[in-house]
Amino acid sequence: MDAEELRTIQAPLKQRYRDDPGAALVTLRATGTLDDASVSCRVDTGRAMVEAGLHPATGGSGLQACSGDMLLQALVACAAVTLRAVSTALAIPIRRGDVRAEGDLDFRGTLGVDREVPVGFQRIRLEFALETDATAGQLAKLLQLTERYCVVLQTLRGGPVVDAEIRTGAQGAT
């Protein structure tokens, strides 16, 4: 896909959202099913079922997906697609690229060993290794716009309001 093709695809969407801002609001959903016999959850990805479980640092076997890994994978996927869309729109040729995310966790917080240690990632690093002839200026603009438009990155940085509730009985069934 080149810049013109991308513009052609996105132009009617952008115009629709300008004309009707409410049309731009989309609710994404994820669902999971608890197993009654183990500390795991089957997550429907829309393409396949993934069984998520405890990380080995919290007593898991390592045979199931870890939700922390899945969060980093979502960041990599979003950042990679965003970078490719931005590079296409700016006509910055990228022959090949790898995207890597690493996150630091202190499991003392997760396991309640030390209440002063925060639960969750304390630092996340996102790295792009690109094969390109782009100039330093182009790469700086590419990174700036990728960071600006990457939904997962901005969500992690912004800390959205998250509401949680427990429902029981017939209310809880979906």
LINKAGI-V99457 format. One record per backbone hydrogen bond with DSSP energy under -1.0 kcal/mol. CO is the residue of the C=O (numbers start at 1). NH is the residue of the N-H. E is the energy in kcal/mol with one decimal. If there is no record, write none. Layout:
co=CO nh=NH e=E
co=CO nh=NH e=E
This chain:
co=2 nh=6 e=-2.3
co=3 nh=7 e=-2.6
co=4 nh=8 e=-2.5
co=5 nh=9 e=-2.1
co=6 nh=10 e=-2.6
co=7 nh=11 e=-2.8
co=10 nh=14 e=-2.9
co=11 nh=15 e=-2.5
co=12 nh=16 e=-2.2
co=13 nh=17 e=-2.4
co=14 nh=18 e=-1.9
co=15 nh=19 e=-2.6
co=16 nh=20 e=-2.8
co=20 nh=23 e=-2.0
co=21 nh=24 e=-1.3
co=22 nh=25 e=-1.2
co=31 nh=44 e=-2.2
co=33 nh=42 e=-2.7
co=38 nh=40 e=-1.7
co=40 nh=35 e=-1.3
co=41 nh=52 e=-3.3
co=42 nh=33 e=-2.2
co=43 nh=50 e=-2.7
co=48 nh=45 e=-2.6
co=50 nh=43 e=-3.6
co=51 nh=65 e=-2.6
co=52 nh=41 e=-2.2
co=55 nh=58 e=-2.6
co=55 nh=60 e=-2.2
co=56 nh=59 e=-1.4
co=65 nh=53 e=-2.9
co=66 nh=70 e=-2.4
co=67 nh=71 e=-2.1
co=68 nh=72 e=-2.1
co=69 nh=73 e=-2.6
co=70 nh=74 e=-2.3
co=71 nh=75 e=-2.0
co=72 nh=76 e=-2.6
co=73 nh=77 e=-2.7
co=74 nh=78 e=-2.5
co=75 nh=79 e=-2.9
co=76 nh=80 e=-2.6
co=77 nh=81 e=-2.3
co=78 nh=82 e=-2.6
co=79 nh=83 e=-2.8
co=80 nh=84 e=-2.3
co=81 nh=85 e=-2.4
co=82 nh=86 e=-2.8
co=83 nh=87 e=-2.9
co=84 nh=88 e=-2.0
co=85 nh=89 e=-2.6
co=86 nh=90 e=-2.3
co=87 nh=92 e=-2.9
co=88 nh=91 e=-1.1
co=96 nh=131 e=-3.2
co=98 nh=129 e=-3.0
co=100 nh=127 e=-3.0
co=102 nh=125 e=-3.1
co=104 nh=122 e=-3.1
co=106 nh=109 e=-1.6
co=107 nh=111 e=-2.3
co=108 nh=113 e=-2.1
co=108 nh=114 e=-1.3
co=109 nh=112 e=-1.0
co=114 nh=117 e=-1.6
co=123 nh=104 e=-2.8
co=125 nh=102 e=-2.4
co=127 nh=100 e=-2.7
co=129 nh=98 e=-2.3
co=131 nh=95 e=-2.5
co=131 nh=96 e=-1.0
co=135 nh=139 e=-2.5
co=136 nh=140 e=-2.2
co=137 nh=141 e=-2.2
co=138 nh=142 e=-2.7
co=139 nh=143 e=-2.5
co=140 nh=144 e=-2.5
co=141 nh=145 e=-2.7
co=142 nh=146 e=-2.2
co=143 nh=147 e=-2.7
co=144 nh=148 e=-2.0
co=145 nh=149 e=-2.3
co=146 nh=150 e=-1.4
co=150 nh=154 e=-2.7
co=151 nh=155 e=-2.2
co=152 nh=156 e=-2.5
co=153 nh=157 e=-2.4
co=154 nh=158 e=-2.4
co=155 nh=159 e=-1.8
co=168 nh=171 e=-1.0
